[in-house]
Amino acid sequence: MILDDKINKKDIAPFTFSLTDLTAIMTFIHKCVHEYVIIFVLYIDMYCVCIDIFLQELEAYCMHVTTDHCFYACESAMYM
C-alpha cells in the first residue's frame, strides 16, 4: 500500500518512534466513515494503534489488548 506523500513515514513506521512518543500524541479517532477511512494497524509492544490516514492527522485509537482483538477494536472505532 502506498502512503500519502504528506504523511511522514517516520510517524507511522513501527520501529522509528518509542511507545512513550506515541502515547504523547495519541488521541481517539473521531468522525470516521468506513468507506473513506484507511486504517493502518500497527502492533507495538502489544498496543494496537490505528492511524486515521484519511484525515491526514496522527490520530490513534490505542488499546492494550491482544492482537486477536486489536483489529476488531479498530473496525469498531470506525463506526463511532
Buried (B, 14 or more C-beta within 10 A) or exposed (E): EEBEEEBEEEBBEEEEBEBEEBEEEBEEBEEBEEEEBEBBBBEBEEBBBBBBBBBEBBBBBBBEEEEEEBBEBBEEBBEE
